[in-house]
Amino acid sequence: MASKEDDSGCDICLESNVTAYCEDCNGYLCNSCFEKHALSRLFRGHSAKIVSEESAKDRNIQSLDKGNEMKGDDPGKCGKHVTENEVFYCDKHDKVICGRCVHADHRLCDGHIADLIEQSSNVDAGQTLSMLKELQENVNSKAIKNDENERNNRETTENCLEDVEKFRQQINARIDFLQCQIEEKAKNKSNANKVLIIDKSSVFEDTRQWLISKNEEIQNLSAKKQSLALCVALKRIEREMPEIRRKVEVADNRDTAMVFAFKGNVKLLTFLNETINDFGEIIDDVNGSDELVDNVSTLVKRENTKTKKAIGPRWFEYDTSSSEGVHRCSEDLLTTVYNVLKVANER
């Protein structure tokens, strides 16, 4: 402890005799200044002690510092004012400060300064702990819901992609069906050509065999010099020749094997390229929304009804025994598919 050997008086008022000493201020105080010092918020926590006359020579000190009655708490020293204890808290700047800092740097923080020594005497952490518990339960509940959302998102993604694939398979099935139809028509054309070609080939081959036979007959009779038999043979050849010529001409004049080619449905291709702009749509669903579920159910029922009304031509309504009836059914079917796709795209 510093000593005070002269009677120059109090380091604050300089008028009275010294009765106390403050280690933090490193100064001597009179009795009046000591009492003010002990009650001031600025000096709360300072170690100020009365110096008794009997023990003044031995520097025996009696501690009267109320700041040490903090139930074992030892306030830290201010980093800016190293002799001052940090016994205040500014929630505006979130800083623990000393009394000198309050007046020097936090004059505009009125209403944000808390006296830690005063409030620590009756501090109750129960309310804060209750708030923390409530927040913890709230966070846990939301975390569980978020985990459910993560699972729902994974399942929704899988289901959505499966539905996309199923829809693509439905489209593929329809395209495959139409492709099979056109391939069947091509095969029928080819088979018709084959029948015609085989019939003509048969006539031409029979005629060639008849010619070979008659040539051999004439040559044999001539070699044997059988004039009468040769004369009869020639007469028969002349008699059969017109019919043979007629058969050849008839066969040759029959329908020529048709050359055919594929011509794609321009309307279908144009519709897909210019009218259909998306493969479908992703409909947002909100968990727990009964209204949305009801709306989706109503929409599905309505679409199912419209789908039933959009049924195309029925096979039994056409004369399938004629190529004209089959062609008319095919055209009506393509028109129905076009209209259905057009309506679906508009929605």
Stockholm file with secondary structure:
# STOCKHOLM 1.0

chainA/1-347         MASKEDDSGCDICLESNVTAYCEDCNGYLCNSCFEKHALSRLFRGHSAKIVSEESAKDRNIQSLDKGNEMKGDDPGKCGKHVTENEVFYCDKHDKVICGRCVHADHRLCDGHIADLIEQSSNVDAGQTLSMLKELQENVNSKAIKNDENERNNRETTENCLEDVEKFRQQINARIDFLQCQIEEKAKNKSNANKVLIIDKSSVFEDTRQWLISKNEEIQNLSAKKQSLALCVALKRIEREMPEIRRKVEVADNRDTAMVFAFKGNVKLLTFLNETINDFGEIIDDVNGSDELVDNVSTLVKRENTKTKKAIGPRWFEYDTSSSEGVHRCSEDLLTTVYNVLKVANER
#=GR chainA/1-347 SS CCCCCSCCCCTTTSSSCCCEEETTTTEEECHHHHHHHHHCGGGTTCCEEEECSTTTTTTCEEECCGGGCSTTCCCCBCSSSTTSBCCEEETTTTEEECHHHHHHHCTTCTTSEEEHHHHHTTCCCHHHHHHHHHHHHHHHHHHHHHHHHHHHHHHHHHHHHHHHHHHHHHHHHHHHHHHHHHHHHHHHHHHHHHHHHHHHHHHHHHHHHHHHHHHHHHHHHHHTTCHHHHHHHHHHHHHHHHHHHHHHHHHHHSCCCCCCCCCCCHHHHHIIIIICCCSCCCCCCCTTCHHHHHHHHHHHHHHHHHHHHTCCCCGGGSCTTSHHHHHHHHHHHHHHHHHHHHHHHHC
#=GC SS_cons         CCCCCSCCCCTTTSSSCCCEEETTTTEEECHHHHHHHHHCGGGTTCCEEEECSTTTTTTCEEECCGGGCSTTCCCCBCSSSTTSBCCEEETTTTEEECHHHHHHHCTTCTTSEEEHHHHHTTCCCHHHHHHHHHHHHHHHHHHHHHHHHHHHHHHHHHHHHHHHHHHHHHHHHHHHHHHHHHHHHHHHHHHHHHHHHHHHHHHHHHHHHHHHHHHHHHHHHHHTTCHHHHHHHHHHHHHHHHHHHHHHHHHHHSCCCCCCCCCCCHHHHHIIIIICCCSCCCCCCCTTCHHHHHHHHHHHHHHHHHHHHTCCCCGGGSCTTSHHHHHHHHHHHHHHHHHHHHHHHHC
//
